[in-house]
């Protein structure tokens, strides 16, 4: 007899983060996934296969770059996927070197984050738009990755393999055996076809994980803002619920209830800001690596389109989608960082709008404490060099365009 399915509690934080932990599992992020009690042997085999194939392919591409280091066109054509490998390896290394911080992020979010709040006599508010938006962006990112790798892999090898001919490999790489004909070409092609989707899954999982965690933090700030905005009505509703029918509501009890609610919201606000500080530790390194590596990707991809002749149609499609995805990826990272600052500003504004003029001294003291904490927003930075916001996004594009112009002038001279 089949077991009945357990009803999903919208207030359950474990249900909220079940999708995040699945992303960690796909991304082979060992410290984060170790927070999940069940780990099976299949996942360990998957991790070993991913890291082994990625290391072999990275070594072969690095050898190709060293052999052809004087040919700018070949080096630029090779850098795209090689940079993705380096980006993924560095970010995974950061996660491996900060297991305590990453586990604390999962633990704190699973115990303190909420999917919704129900205010008695007012309404129910949830963070569905943040949750759905983060997961939808992850799916779109995965679809873009499939659009990049699909034409590159299928268009260059699989169809011609069925016809008995040998096409150029999807990615330029050096191997210690002959890859022009026979079993050597089949082995190299199989290795690249296996490693490309694996690395793509790891990149999508890691990026989707970062964006999802920051988006859900914005959702927690939005819930807090709703609670503060309806503080007065919630206090009256709570006191009325505890008052016997026919009796008059005591205003002194309402004042005490307001003080208790504001104290509770102060602890929630403190927890969220502490979580952002904790989130800053790994994300500042990840954002710094993404900033520079994706700038290099933008420059090399644009340079390849304009200066390398004889590109096949599948290669042009893959490069075009890759260029657009890189620009959109930087935008999403900076956009979600900007939203994090905006939500903190909204919380501060909502605190000031409360009816504090004729409140008690204790209420004003708690409110003053919260306003001081919210005066300077807690931000996610790019390696402590810049704030992760839309201004940084514009600076990224300007820097990439400057480097691209310098490369074109160097090439022409």
C-alpha positions in Angstrom: 0.0 0.0 0.0 1.4 3.3 -1.0 2.3 5.8 1.8 0.1 8.9 1.8 2.0 12.0 0.7 2.7 14.5 3.5 1.1 17.8 3.1 3.5 20.7 2.3 3.5 23.3 4.9 4.0 26.8 3.4 5.6 27.9 6.6 8.2 25.1 6.5 11.7 26.5 5.9 13.0 23.0 5.0 10.5 22.9 2.1 11.7 26.4 1.1 15.3 25.3 0.8 14.7 21.9 -0.7 15.3 23.3 -4.2 18.4 25.1 -3.1 19.9 21.9 -1.7 19.1 20.1 -5.0 21.1 22.8 -6.8 24.0 22.2 -4.4 23.8 18.5 -5.1 24.0 19.0 -8.9 26.8 21.5 -8.5 28.9 19.1 -6.5 29.3 21.6 -3.7 30.5 19.2 -1.0 30.3 21.3 2.1 26.8 22.6 1.3 25.4 19.3 0.3 26.8 17.6 3.4 24.2 19.5 5.4 21.7 17.1 3.9 21.5 13.9 6.0 21.1 11.5 3.1 24.1 11.1 0.7 24.2 8.1 -1.5 27.0 6.3 -3.4 25.7 7.4 -6.8 26.3 11.1 -5.9 29.9 10.3 -4.9 30.4 8.5 -8.2 28.9 11.5 -10.0 31.2 13.9 -8.2 34.3 11.8 -8.9 33.4 11.6 -12.6 32.8 15.4 -12.9 36.1 16.4 -11.3 38.1 13.8 -13.1 36.8 14.6 -16.6 37.0 18.4 -15.9 40.6 18.1 -14.8 41.6 16.1 -17.9 39.9 18.5 -20.3 41.3 21.6 -18.5 44.8 20.1 -18.8 44.4 19.3 -22.5 43.1 22.9 -23.2 45.9 24.5 -21.2 48.4 22.4 -23.2 46.8 23.6 -26.4 47.2 27.2 -25.3 50.8 26.7 -24.4 51.6 25.0 -27.8 49.9 27.8 -29.8 50.6 30.8 -27.5 51.9 32.9 -30.4 48.7 32.5 -32.5 46.2 35.0 -31.1 43.3 33.6 -33.1 43.7 30.1 -31.8 44.2 31.2 -28.2 41.1 33.4 -28.3 39.1 30.6 -29.8 40.1 28.3 -27.0 39.7 30.6 -24.0 35.8 30.5 -23.9 35.3 27.0 -22.5 38.7 27.0 -20.7 37.7 30.1 -18.7 34.4 28.4 -17.7 36.4 25.5 -16.3 38.7 27.8 -14.4 35.8 29.9 -13.1 34.0 26.7 -11.9 37.2 25.3 -10.3 38.0 28.5 -8.4 34.4 28.9 -7.1 34.3 25.3 -6.0 37.7 25.8 -4.2 36.3 28.8 -2.3 33.3 26.7 -1.1 35.7 23.9 -0.1 37.9 26.4 1.9 34.9 27.9 3.7 32.8 24.9 4.8 31.8 26.4 8.1 30.5 29.6 6.6 28.6 27.8 3.9 27.1 25.3 6.4 26.1 28.2 8.7 24.3 29.9 5.7 22.2 26.7 5.2 21.6 26.2 8.9 20.6 29.8 9.6 18.3 30.0 6.5 16.6 26.7 7.3 15.9 27.6 10.9 15.0 31.3 10.6 13.7 32.0 7.1 10.0 31.9 6.5 7.9 31.3 3.4 5.0 33.4 4.6 3.6 35.4 7.5 0.0 35.5 8.6 -1.0 38.7 10.4 -4.2 38.1 12.5 -7.1 40.3 11.3 -4.9 41.7 8.4 -3.7 39.4 5.6 -1.3 36.7 4.6 2.0 37.6 2.8 4.5 35.2 1.2 7.7 35.4 -0.8 6.4 33.4 -3.8 7.6 36.0 -6.3 11.1 35.9 -5.1 11.2 32.1 -4.9 9.6 31.6 -8.4 11.8 34.4 -9.9 15.0 32.8 -8.6 14.1 29.3 -9.9 12.8 30.6 -13.2 16.1 32.5 -13.7 18.0 29.2 -13.0 15.9 27.4 -15.6 16.4 30.1 -18.2 20.1 30.0 -17.5 20.1 26.2 -18.0 18.2 26.6 -21.3 20.7 29.2 -22.5 23.5 26.8 -21.6 21.8 24.0 -23.6 21.4 26.4 -26.5 25.2 27.1 -26.3 26.4 23.5 -26.0 23.8 21.9 -28.3 24.8 23.4 -31.7 28.4 23.2 -30.6 28.4 19.5 -29.9 25.7 18.1 -32.2 26.5 20.4 -35.2 30.2 19.6 -35.2 30.4 15.9 -34.5 27.4 13.7 -33.9 25.8 14.0 -37.4 29.1 13.6 -39.2 30.0 10.7 -37.0 27.0 8.9 -38.2 28.2 9.5 -41.8 31.6 8.1 -41.1 33.5 11.4 -41.4 35.4 13.3 -38.8 34.7 17.0 -38.0 36.8 19.4 -35.9 36.4 18.8 -32.2 33.8 21.0 -30.4 36.6 22.6 -28.3 40.3 23.1 -29.2 42.5 20.9 -27.1 45.8 19.1 -27.3 46.0 15.3 -26.7 49.0 13.0 -26.6 47.5 10.9 -29.4 46.4 11.5 -33.0 42.9 12.9 -33.1 42.5 13.4 -36.8 41.1 10.0 -37.6 40.1 6.7 -36.1 39.7 5.9 -32.4 41.7 8.9 -31.3 39.1 11.3 -32.6 36.3 9.3 -31.2 37.9 9.2 -27.7 38.6 13.0 -27.7 35.1 13.7 -29.0 33.5 11.5 -26.4 35.5 13.1 -23.6 34.5 16.6 -24.7 30.8 15.6 -25.2 30.8 14.1 -21.6 32.6 17.0 -19.9 30.7 19.9 -21.4 27.3 19.2 -20.0 28.8 18.3 -16.6 30.6 21.6 -16.4 27.5 23.4 -17.6 25.4 21.8 -14.9 27.9 22.8 -12.2 28.0 26.4 -13.4 24.2 26.6 -13.5 23.9 25.1 -10.1 26.5 27.3 -8.4 25.1 30.5 -10.0 21.5 29.6 -9.4 22.4 28.8 -5.8 23.9 32.2 -5.2 21.1 34.1 -6.8 18.5 32.0 -5.1 19.9 32.6 -1.6 20.2 36.4 -2.1 16.6 36.5 -3.6 15.2 34.6 -0.7 17.0 37.0 1.7 15.2 39.9 -0.1 12.0 38.0 0.5 12.7 37.9 4.2 13.2 41.7 4.2 9.9 42.1 2.4 8.1 40.0 5.0 9.6 42.1 7.8 8.6 45.3 6.0 5.0 44.0 5.8 5.0 43.1 9.4 6.2 46.6 10.4 3.7 48.3 8.2 0.8 46.5 9.8 2.2 46.6 13.3 -0.5 48.9 14.7 -3.4 46.8 13.3 -1.7 43.5 14.3 -1.4 44.8 17.9 -5.0 45.8 18.1 -6.1 42.4 16.5 -4.0 40.5 19.1 -5.4 42.3 22.0 -9.0 42.0 20.8 -8.5 38.3 20.4 -7.5 38.0 24.1 -10.3 40.3 25.3 -13.6 38.8 26.4 -16.6 39.6 24.3 -18.3 42.8 25.4 -15.4 44.2 27.3 -13.5 47.3 26.2 -10.0 47.0 24.8 -7.4 48.4 27.1 -5.1 50.8 25.3 -2.3 50.1 27.8 -2.4 46.4 26.7 -2.2 47.6 23.1 0.9 49.7 23.9 2.5 46.7 25.5 1.6 44.5 22.5 3.2 47.1 20.2 6.4 47.1 22.2 6.5 43.3 22.2 5.9 43.1 18.5 8.5 45.7 17.7 11.0 43.8 19.9 10.3 40.7 18.0 10.7 42.4 14.7 14.0 43.9 15.9 15.3 40.4 16.6 14.2 39.3 13.1 15.9 42.4 11.5 19.1 41.6 13.4 19.1 38.0 12.3 18.6 39.0 8.6 21.4 41.5 8.7 23.7 39.0 10.4 22.8 36.5 7.6 23.8 39.0 5.0 27.1 39.6 6.7 27.6 35.8 6.7 26.6 35.6 3.1 29.2 38.2 2.2 32.1 36.0 3.2 31.9 33.5 0.3 30.0 35.7 -2.1 32.6 38.5 -2.2 35.1 36.1 -3.6 32.7 34.4 -6.0 31.5 37.8 -7.3 35.1 39.0 -7.7 36.0 35.9 -9.7 32.9 36.2 -11.8 33.5 39.9 -12.4 36.9 39.5 -14.0 36.5 36.1 -15.7 33.2 37.1 -17.3 34.8 40.4 -18.5 37.5 38.3 -20.2 34.8 36.1 -21.7 33.0 39.1 -23.1 36.1 40.5 -24.6 37.4 37.3 -26.1 34.0 36.3 -27.5 33.5 39.6 -29.2 37.1 39.5 -30.5 36.6 36.1 -31.9 33.4 37.1 -33.7 35.0 40.1 -35.4 38.5 38.9 -36.1 38.4 35.1 -36.6 37.3 34.1 -40.1 35.8 30.9 -41.3 33.5 30.3 -38.3 30.8 27.7 -38.8 27.2 28.4 -38.3 26.8 26.3 -35.2 29.9 28.0 -33.7 28.4 31.4 -34.5 25.1 30.5 -32.9 26.9 29.2 -29.8 29.1 32.3 -29.5 26.1 34.6 -29.9 24.1 32.9 -27.3 27.1 32.7 -25.0 27.8 36.5 -25.4 24.2 37.3 -24.6 24.1 34.9 -21.6 27.3 36.4 -20.2 25.9 39.9 -20.3 22.6 38.8 -18.8 24.4 36.8 -16.1 26.3 39.8 -14.9 23.1 41.9 -15.0 21.2 39.4 -12.8 24.0 39.2 -10.2 24.2 43.0 -10.0 20.4 43.4 -10.1 19.8 41.0 -7.2 22.5 42.8 -5.2 20.8 46.1 -5.9 17.4 44.7 -4.9 19.0 43.6 -1.6 20.0 47.2 -0.8 16.6 48.5 -2.0 14.7 46.2 0.3 16.8 47.3 3.3 16.0 50.9 2.4 12.3 50.1 2.3 12.5 48.5 5.8 14.1 51.7 7.1 11.4 53.9 5.5 8.6 51.6 6.9 10.2 52.0 10.4 10.0 55.7 10.2 6.4 55.6 9.1 5.2 53.8 12.2 3.2 55.8 14.8 6.1 56.5 17.2 5.3 60.2 18.1 3.2 59.4 21.2 4.7 56.0 21.9 6.4 54.8 25.1 10.1 55.3 25.8 10.8 51.6 25.4 9.1 51.6 22.0 11.2 54.6 20.9 14.4 53.1 22.1 13.8 49.9 20.2 12.8 51.9 17.1 15.9 54.1 17.4 18.1 50.9 17.6 16.5 49.5 14.5 16.9 52.7 12.5 20.6 52.9 13.5 21.1 49.4 12.2 19.2 50.1 9.0 20.9 53.5 8.3 23.8 51.9 6.4 22.6 49.0 4.3 24.5 45.7 4.7 25.9 45.0 1.2 27.4 42.2 -0.9 30.6 43.4 -2.4 32.8 42.4 -5.3 35.9 41.4 -3.4 35.6 44.4 -1.1 36.4 46.6 -4.2 32.9 47.6 -5.3 29.3 47.1 -4.2 27.3 44.5 -6.1 24.7 46.8 -7.7 23.6 48.1 -11.1 26.4 50.8 -11.1 28.9 48.0 -10.9 27.2 46.4 -13.9 27.7 49.5 -16.0 31.3 49.7 -14.9 31.8 46.1 -16.0 30.5 46.8 -19.5 32.6 49.9 -19.8 35.7 48.0 -18.7 35.0 45.2 -21.1 34.5 47.6 -24.0 37.8 49.4 -23.2 39.8 46.2 -23.1 38.1 45.1 -26.4 39.1 48.3 -28.2 42.7 47.9 -26.9 42.8 44.3 -28.3 41.4 45.4 -31.7 43.9 48.2 -32.0 46.7 45.8 -31.0 45.5 43.3 -33.6 45.4 46.0 -36.3 48.8 47.3 -35.5 
